């Protein structure tokens, strides 16, 4: 996916404020922060919840911070069948852990 994105031609950033003329300026500001392609520069969910747009409904007592994104597969260079197998195993293991089941062992 990263190689595909890098292969796309560079384009000028759109001015969301001019496109979304009637939108709440705080919503437009937050949208711009959320739509940054580079994950390292993009606002996190926790940071987004602290944005002034959410101030009227923000309640830290009811908000759970998510686990950091698992980028294990982002740089894998595997044939598609192996990639699917690895991905399915990891997802199945995470779901099993969330449901309180014992750790799953991968078969060769």
C-alpha positions in Angstrom: 0.0 0.0 0.0 2.8 2.4 0.8 4.5 1.8 -2.5 1.2 2.4 -4.3 0.6 5.7 -2.4 4.2 6.8 -3.2 3.6 6.1 -6.9 0.7 8.5 -7.1 1.3 11.9 -8.6 1.7 14.8 -6.1 -1.4 17.0 -6.0 -2.0 20.3 -4.3 -3.8 20.1 -1.0 -7.5 21.2 -1.2 -8.8 24.0 0.9 -11.5 22.3 2.9 -12.9 25.6 4.2 -13.7 26.7 0.7 -15.2 23.3 -0.2 -17.2 23.0 3.0 -18.4 26.6 3.1 -21.3 26.0 5.5 -19.6 23.5 7.8 -18.6 24.4 11.4 -15.0 25.8 11.2 -14.0 23.7 14.1 -15.3 20.6 12.3 -13.3 21.6 9.2 -10.2 22.1 11.2 -10.5 18.7 12.9 -11.2 17.0 9.5 -8.0 18.5 8.1 -6.1 17.1 11.0 -7.7 13.6 10.6 -7.1 13.4 6.9 -3.4 13.7 7.0 -2.0 10.8 5.0 1.2 10.4 7.1 0.1 8.5 10.3 3.0 10.0 12.2 1.7 13.5 11.6 -2.0 12.6 11.7 -4.0 13.5 14.9 -4.6 10.5 17.1 -8.0 9.5 18.3 -7.2 10.7 21.8 -5.9 14.0 20.4 -9.0 14.3 18.2 -11.3 13.9 21.3 -9.5 16.8 22.9 -10.2 19.0 19.9 -12.5 22.0 20.6 -15.1 20.6 18.2 -15.8 17.8 20.7 -15.7 20.1 23.8 -19.5 20.0 24.4 -19.6 16.2 24.5 -16.1 15.3 25.7 -16.1 13.1 28.8 -12.8 11.5 29.7 -14.5 9.2 32.1 -16.3 7.4 29.3 -13.5 7.4 26.7 -11.2 4.4 26.3 -7.9 4.9 24.6 -7.3 2.3 21.9 -4.1 0.2 21.5 -1.4 1.6 19.3 -1.9 0.5 15.6 -0.1 -2.7 14.9 2.0 -2.1 11.8 3.4 -5.6 11.7 2.1 -6.2 8.2 2.9 -2.8 6.6 6.4 -3.8 5.5 5.9 -7.5 5.0 7.0 -8.8 1.6 5.1 -12.0 1.4 3.1 -13.8 -1.4 -0.6 -12.9 -1.1 -1.6 -16.4 0.3 1.0 -16.1 3.1 0.0 -12.6 3.9 -3.6 -13.6 4.2 -2.7 -16.5 6.4 -0.5 -14.3 8.7 -3.2 -11.6 8.9 -6.0 -14.0 9.6 -4.0 -15.7 12.4 -3.1 -12.4 14.1 -6.7 -11.1 13.9 -8.1 -14.4 15.2 -5.5 -14.4 18.0 -6.4 -10.8 19.0 -10.2 -11.6 19.0 -9.6 -14.7 21.1 -7.5 -12.7 23.6 -10.2 -10.1 23.8 -12.8 -12.8 24.6 -10.6 -14.2 27.3 -9.4 -17.4 25.5 -6.0 -18.9 25.9 -3.3 -17.8 23.4 -3.6 -19.4 20.0 -0.6 -21.3 18.6 0.0 -21.2 14.9 0.4 -24.5 13.0 3.0 -24.8 10.3 
